[in-house]
Amino acid sequence: MLKKYFRKLESIIALAQSLMTPKQFIFLSSILIGISCSLAVIVLKTFAHSVFSFATSINAILKLSFINSILPIIGILLTVFVIKKVLNGTIEKGTSQILYAVAKKASIIPRKQMYAQIVTSSLTVGLGGSAGLESPIVVTGAAFGSNFAQNYKLAYKDRTLLIGCGVAAGIAAAFNAPIAGVLFAIEVLLVDVSISAFTPIMISAATGALVSAIVLDETILLSFKKQEAFNYHNIPFYVLLGILTGFMAVYYARNFQRVEHYFAKLEIGPYKKALIGSSLLALLIFIFPTLFGEGYESIKTLSEADPGKILDNTLFGDFRNNQWILLLFVGCTMMVKVFASGLTIGSGGNGGNFAPSLFLGSYLGYFFSKFISLIGLAKLPISNFTMVGMAGILSGLFHAPLTAIFLIAEITGGYSLMIPLMIVSSISFAISKRFEKYSLDVKGLAKKGHAFTSNKDSNILSTLDIDTIIQCDYLTVHPEENLTKLVDLISHSNQVVFAVVNNEKELVGIVHFNDIREIIFNSYRVKYTLIKDVMKIPPATISSSDSMEIVMSKFEKSKTAFLPVVRDDKYYGFISKSIALEAYRTKLRAMTIE
């Protein structure tokens, strides 16, 4: 029945496509993708909130967080089971796969990502894994956009644009923050977007936010009501908070990857790995129950009048009114959050680091402002610092200051904190960028040689495959031959440069036509001059493993039009600078989203 309904819907959309202009159909597509993404958000958020409410009520009866500790073990084990039995044993995690798909796979994202992320993240995070749902939501939205475009045979540019629509709608629906959704899509994922492409992305983000706001209960979404007016006398403290969030973002990024890599290297079965990781996570959650799930409820609690509520039903419940014990609890939770998230994802669960960054930022903002207030240095607006801290960590971890600024501005219901948001986010970003060249999600790609940054030229060059521009059919000469052989080759080919190779096919030099122009018209000199006497050592050589960015850098430094390529210490071919530039221009035209 459901299959029949979808086929009918596809027929209606196909009819609409035949009646509309390409631009009109993109607008319609952006609305449909926005609706689809918001529905995915509604399912995930509702499930996660229901489980949290259930666990909270049980723990209130038991007086300790036993259920909080048990559920994550079940969730991660179930996630591994689904991956192994339903998803063919593999699932790609993190938003970096979207970047890779856009650059290397013609914006084609596997169809299974339309449901795989929803199922696995709901089991992991919904049942208490200490990670976020936003990254799976973003990947799901991107998969909706890509597969919608494939289904209606849209070109690469339109596929990429609809991926952006899905990403924007996912973030917008998750936080009821359409501006942040648009900025995240452009700032983090699609850095090469023209102004005209903003319209469908904005339509999709607005649609996602609208549907989410209508259907989801406001208590499920992360939103804040209490905030105090900005006082410019507190600017030095916001600067300090920016510095702290920058270093904390670096701390989180490095330790998260250490935990993840540790589990990746464990040579044990997936179920054993999941059991070990989830058991350690359960222990952390038993001691620090606010690590359960996304942690948004505790973020709200910290910004409200009675933050001591986060100690209810914990080992420290008797000290809920002791401000120093509360501060110590918040500080310890803040420091171990990275290990809880690393254990969740590294042991086999699925989730993202978006929610953990907000969790960490709010706890750091609270800890800093409360500490300053307790020691009597200044009376700071704790709720403001709690909210602004989120922007600092988000900016530093994802290298996305604009997204961080406008996300917090939107979920706080106003822009009265714009100045401190800008201060903290920019300082955090600058510090994080100084110590971590790439954002957390991009670091994995960078290690594999697929780095993507805000530098447009570097992005495009990184997507070019060096093997496609190497010319392997160039004729070669031997150093002991005389110029007669070379003159014969020149007269029967279009080559202007020749590689000189020995008997082992090793490159020993090159000869350019311009270097022997005066000699080749003198038959005596041609006959009695050896190639080794006129060859030159190439100004640079290219390894077949070099990236295109390195190749273009070598061309720039050597000031030459041709460079030889060496593979396994043997001559392999030549790369022409003109052909490399033409490949760049072709890719630039294909990647520019209009």
N, C-alpha and C positions, 0 to 999 in steps of 0.2 A: 504493500500500500504506500509506504513512504517512498519507495523507489519510483513508483508511478507518479507520485506528486512531484518529485525532483525532475523527472523527465519532462513533465508538463511545464514546469517552471523554466527549464532550459530552453524549451521550444519558444516560450514567450520572450525570453531574453534574446534568443537568436532572431526572432522576428523584429524585435526592437532594434537590434543591431543593423538589420537590413534597411530599416526606415530612417535611421539617424545618421548624422554626419559622424566621422570618427571622434571629434571632440565631444559631441553630445553623448556618445556612447561611453566615453571615458568618465564623464560626469555621472552617468547612471551607474556605471561600474563602481565608482568610488562610494556611492550611497549603499549599494548592495554589500560591498565589502565591509563598510562601516557597521552595517546591521549584523553581518555574520560574526565579526570580531566581538561586538558587544554581547552577543548571545554566548560566545565562548567565555567571556569574562564573567557574565552572570552565573553560568554553571560553576565555574571554578571558585569564584568568591563566595557564592552561597554555600557550596559544599564545605569549603574551608571554615567559614564562619559557624556553620552548624556543628561541625566537629569540635571546634574550640568551645562553643557554648555547652555542648554535651560534657566535654572533659572538665570544664570549669565547675559545672553543677555537681559532677561526681566527686571532684576533689574537695568541694566545699563540705560534702558529707564525710569524706574520709579524713579531712583536715590536712592532708599532704598530697603532693602531686604524683601519685602512683600512676594514674591513667595517662598523664602527660608523658611519663617515661615509657609506658608500654606501647602506646599507639605508634610512635615513630619507628620502632623496630618492625612492627607489622607492616607499616607503610612502605619502608625501604625494601623489605623482603618481597612484598607484593609487586613493587616496581621492577625489581630484578626479574621476577617470574614473568611479568608481562613482556619485558624487553626480550627475554630469552625465548619464550614460547609463541608470542604473537608478532613481535617486531623483528624477527630473524636475528636476534642476538645483538643488534646494534641500535643505537640512537644517538644522533648528534645533539650536543647540548650547547647552549649559549648563543648569543646573537651574532657571534663571529661567522657562523655558517651562512648568515644572510649576506654579509660582505663577500664571502668567498663565492657564493652562488651568483651574485651580481657580476663579479669580476671574471670568474673562471668558468662558470657554467651557464652563461647566457641568461641569467636570471631565472633559471629553472630550478625549482625546489621540489623534492619528491612529494608525491601525493600523500604519503603516509604521515608527513609532518602536519597535515591538517587535523589529525586526531591523536597522533602519538604523543605530542606534547601535553595535550589536555588530559589524557588518561594517566600518563606517568606522573605528571606534576601534581595532579589531584590526589594520587595515592601517596606521594612523598610529602608534599607540603600540606595537603589537606589533612593528613593524619599526623601532622606535627613535626615533620622534618624542618630543620632550622634554615630555611632558604626562602626565596621569593617566587611568586607566581608570575611576575611581570615579564621575565625573560621567556618562559614558555608561551605566554600570551603573545608577545611580540613575534616569536618564530611562527606561531600558529597564524597570526594575522598576515605575515609575509607569505606563508604557504597558501593561504586563501587567495591573496592577490596574484601570486605566480600561477597557480593552477586555474584560476578564473581566466587569466589572460591566455593561457595555453588552450583552454577549452574553446575559446572563441577566436583562436588563431591570431592573436595580436602580436605585433612586432616586439623586438627586444626593448626598445625605448618605452613602449607602453607597459610591457611586463614589469620593467624596473619601476616605473611610476606607480603601478598598482601594488607592488611590494611596499613601496613607501606609504601608500594609502593604508594598507593593512597594519603596518607598524604604528603609524600615527593613531589609527582608530583603537588599537589595542591599549596603548598608553592612556589615551584620552578616556576610554571607557573604564579602565582600572582605577583612575583617580578623579574622574569627572573634571579633567583638565585638558581641554582641547588645544590650547596654545602650547602647552608642554608636549603634547603628542606630536604636533607639527614640528616643533623644534628638535625633539628627539630623533624623528625620522630623518631630518636634514643634517643636524649637527653630528650625530653619531654614525648613521648608516649611509645616507645618500648625500655625500658632500658636494656633488657636482649637479646641482639642480638649478634650472633657470627660473626666473620669476614667474613665468607662465605656468610652471608645474605646481606652484603653490596652491592654485585654486582647487584641483581635485583632492589634494592632500588635506586641505582645510575642510572641504566638504565631508570627507571620510571621517576626519577627527571629530567634527561637530556632530555627525550622525552617531558615531560610537558613544560620545559623551551623553548625547540626548537620550538614547535608548537605555543606557546604563542608569542615568539619573531617574528615568521614569520607572524602571522595573526594580532596581536594587534599593533596598532600604538604606537610608543615609548612614545608619550606624555601621553598616558593613564596609563602607568606603572610608578611607583615611581622610578625615576632615577635622578642622579645628575651629572653635568658636572664640576661645579666650586668647586675647592678645592685648598687649599694652602699647601705648603710644611710643614712637621712637624718640629717644632722648640722645641728642648729639654728644652729650657728655660721656656716653658709653662707647664712643667710637674706638678708643684705645683697647677696650676689652673685646670688641668685635674683631679688631686686628689680631689680637692674641688668639682668639677662637679660630680665625682663619689659618693662622700658623699651625695650631694644634690639629685642626681637621686635615690639613695638608699632610702632615707627618703621620697621622693616624690612617689616612688613605693608603700611604705607602706601606705602613705596617700591615694593614689588612691584605693588600694585594700580594705581598711577598709571602706572608704566612699561609694564606689561602692556597697559593700554588704549591707551597711545600707539602701541605697536607694532601692535596690532590695528587701530586706526583708520587708521594709515598705509597698511596693506595694503588696507583697505576703500576708501580713496580712490584707489588706483592704477587708472587707466583702461586696463588691459591685460587680455588674455584670462586665464581661470582657469589654464590650463596654464603660461603664462609666469610668472604670479604664483607658482604652486606651485614652479616651477623656481628662481626667484630666491630665494624664502624658504627652500626646503629646501637650496639650495646654501650659503646663509649659515649655516644650522643645521649643515650637514655640517662647515663650517670650525670652528665652535665646538666640535662634538663631537670633531673630530680633535685639537684643542688640549686640551680638557677631556672625556675619554671618559666620565666619570661622568654627563654630561648625557644619555647614551643611555637612552631609554625612561623608565620610571617612576623609576629610580634607587634602588630599595629595597635592592638588593644593597650599594651603597656606603654606605647608611645603616647597615646591619648591620655593615659593616666598620669604620666609624668608632667604633662602640660596643664593639668587641672589642679584644683585646690587641695586635693588629698593624695599626693603621690605615694604615700605610705601604703596605699591599697595593693601595690605590686608585691608586698611582702605577705599578703594574706595567703593562707594555705601553703606556706613554705616553711623550711626549717627555721626561718628567722621571723616568723609571724609574731612572736612575743615582743619584738623590737620595732614594730611598725611605726611607733611614735618617736623613736630615737633617730634624730636627723643624721647623726654621724654614722650609725649602722646602716641606715638607708643609703647614704652616700657611698659607703664602702661596698654595699651590695651592687649598686649601680655601676661603680667603677670596675668591680670584678667581672660583672656580666658583660660590660663593654669590652674588656680585654679578651674574654674567652669566646665571644661571638664568632670570631673568625674561625676558630677551631670547630665550633658547632656547625657552621656552614660548610667548612671543608670536609668534615666527616659525613655530612648529609649527602653531598654531591659526589665526593670521592669514593664513597663505599658503594655507590650504585644508584643512589636516588637522583631525581631530576628536579632542578629548580634553578633559580638565578640569584644574582648578587644585588639586584635593584633594591628589594626590600631590606636585606641586611645592611645596605649602605644607609638607608633612612633610619633603621633601628640604631645603628652605631652612631650616626650623627646626632640623633635626639638624645641618646644617653650621654654622649660627650658634651653636648650643649648644656644639659641639665647638670652634669657633674661639675663642669667648669664654673657655671654661674652660681650654683649652690655653694661650692667651696669658697668662692670669692665672698659670698654673702655671709657664710658662717664664720669666716675669720675676721669679718668686720672691715674688709678693705673697701667694699662698696655694696650698695643695695641694688642688685641687678634684677631686671625683669626676667625671671626664670623661664616663663612660658615662651618669651621671645627667643631666648638663647636656645631653648630646646628645639624650636622650629628652624631657626637659622642654621643650627648645627647640621641638620639634615642636608641642607643645600651644600654645605662645605664638603661633607664626605662624598655626596653624589657627584659633585663637580670634580673632586680629586680622583675618585675611583674610575669614573667613566670619561674623564677629560671633556666634560660637557657643561660648562658654566651657565650657558643660556638656558638649557633644559632645567638645571637645578634651580636657577633663580625663579623662573616662571612657574615651575611645578609647585614650589612652596608658596609662592604668591597666590596661586589659584586655590590650593587646598586650604589655605588660611582665610580665604574669602575676601581678600583685599590686597592692596599694594602698599600699605603703610610701612611694611618692613623692607621695601625695595632697596633702600640705601644699605642697611646692614647685610641684606642678601647679596648685593653686588660686592661689598667689601669682602665678606667671608668667602664667597664662591671664587672670586678672582685670585685671592691670595692662596687659597687651597689648591686651585688649578696650577698656579705658577710653581708652587713648591713640589707638588706631585709630578709635574712635567719635568722638573729639574732632576728628579731621582728615578722616574719611570718614564722612559721615552714613549711607551705605548700604554693605552688604557688596559684595564684588566682583561677585557674580552678579546682585545686585539693581540695581546702578548703571545698567545698560542700560535696565531697565524704568523707573527713576526719570526718566531723561532723556526718555522717551517719555510721561511723565505717568502711569505705571502703578506707582507706588512701593508696596512692601509692607514693613511694618516689624513690630516686635513690639507696636505700638500697635493694639489690636483695633478701636477706633473708626475710626482712619485707614485701616486695611485695608478695612473694610466700605465706608466712604465712597468710597474710591478705585475700588471696583467698580461703583458706581452710575453710570448713564449720565444725564447732565443732560438730554438731549433727551427722555427718557421722562417727565419731570415738568414740563416747560415747558408751560404752557397758552397756546396761541396763538390761541384763539377769543375772547379778551376784547375787548369793544367799546371803541372809542376815541372821543375827542372832540377838537374843534379849539379852540385858545385864544381865537379871536374869536367863538365861539358863546356865546349866553347860557345861563343855567341851565335854560331850558325844555327844551332838548334833553337835558340830563343827567337831569333829573327824569323825562322820558319813558323814558329807558333804564333808570333804576333801577326804575321801575314794571313794566317788561316783562322784567326779568332778575334773576338772583340775585347779580349782581356787587355788591361793596361798594367796589371800587377801580377807577379808570379811568385809563388812560394819556392824556395830553394830547400830541398830535402835530401838527406843522405840515404844510404842503403837501408837504414832502419826506419825510414819514413819520418825521421825527426826533423823538425824545422830548424834550419841553421841560418836562414836569412831570407830576404825578399829583394826582388828586382822590380823597379817601376820603370815603365816605358820612358818617362821624362828623364830619368837618370842616364839612359843610354842612347838618347836621341841623336847626339852628335857622333856616336860610334857606329851605329848601324848602317850609315851611308858610306863607310870606309871599309871596303871588302877585306883589306889586309888586316885591319884591327879586329874585324869580326872573326876572322879565321884564327887569329893567334891570341885572342883575349878569352880567358876562362871566366865562367860565370862567377866563381868565387872571388874574382878580382873586382867585380863591379857590384856585387850584392851588398846590402846593408842590413845591419841588425834592426829588426822592427822596433819602433819607438815604444810599443806595448803589444802584448798578446792577450787574447781573450780565452778564458777557460770556458768550456761548455757548461760549467756549473754556475757561471757568473749570472747575476740578475741583469735585467735590461738597464736598470739605473746605474750599475757599475760599468756596463758597456758604454753608455752614453758619456759617463764621466771620463772614461779612458779616451774616447774620441775627442772630447773637449780639451783634455790635457795634451794629447799627442799632436793635435792640429793636423790630422791626416784624414784622408777619405776612405781608406781601407785598413782593416786590421785583421791579422790572421787568427784563426781559432785553433786551439790545441786541446786535444782530448786524450787522456791517458798518456801524456808526454809525446804524443804523435800529432803530426799536422792533420787537421781535419777539414779546413775550409777557410773562407773569408767572409767577413761581414762588411757590407758597404754602408757608409754613413747615410747616404741618400735613401737606401732601402729601409734602413732603421727609422729614419724620420718619416718616411711615407707610411710605415706601419703604425707609428705613433699618431699621425694625423688621421688615419683611417679609424683607429680605436677611439680617438677623441671625438670624432663625429658620431660614432656609434654609442658612446657612453654619455653624451650630453643629453639630459632629459629636458625636453621642451614641452 
